């Protein structure tokens, strides 16, 4: 009968749905890439740290917070990340206000150094990557927040 066919179809459908994992359908909007539970947007606009952060927030996210080794090694350009000590020199905070986990940092050698030769205010914002090449792309450098760089935004998937 028709009812039995409909019931069988519904059972087949729910079996198919069970096989679809949460990760099989993209949850990030166009222009964003999904990795795990996060969506990432790589901005090619070269902006100051705070303007980069504004751009991320306008898109519904914020500058990226690196909270795992996996997240750290994913990227291949130099860009602003959401880490700063602008409130208090030497106290590094992520954009959500959480303190930097000192056991999970990726500072390049002799960094952070708060150099003042480019900007007398020092270097209070963090960029991942250096022009020097591949080994340095995964390292963190404190830089003047006023310098224009690309940025990486993230938001939950």
Secondary structure, DSSP 8 states (H G I E B T S, - for coil): -HHHHHHHHHHHHHHHHHHS-GGGS--S-TT-EEETTEEEEEEEEEE-HHHHHHHHHHTT-EE----SHHHHTT--S-EEEEEE-SSSTT--EETTS-B--TTS--B-TT------SS-TT---EEEE--TT-GGGTTSEEEE-TTS-EEEEEEEE-
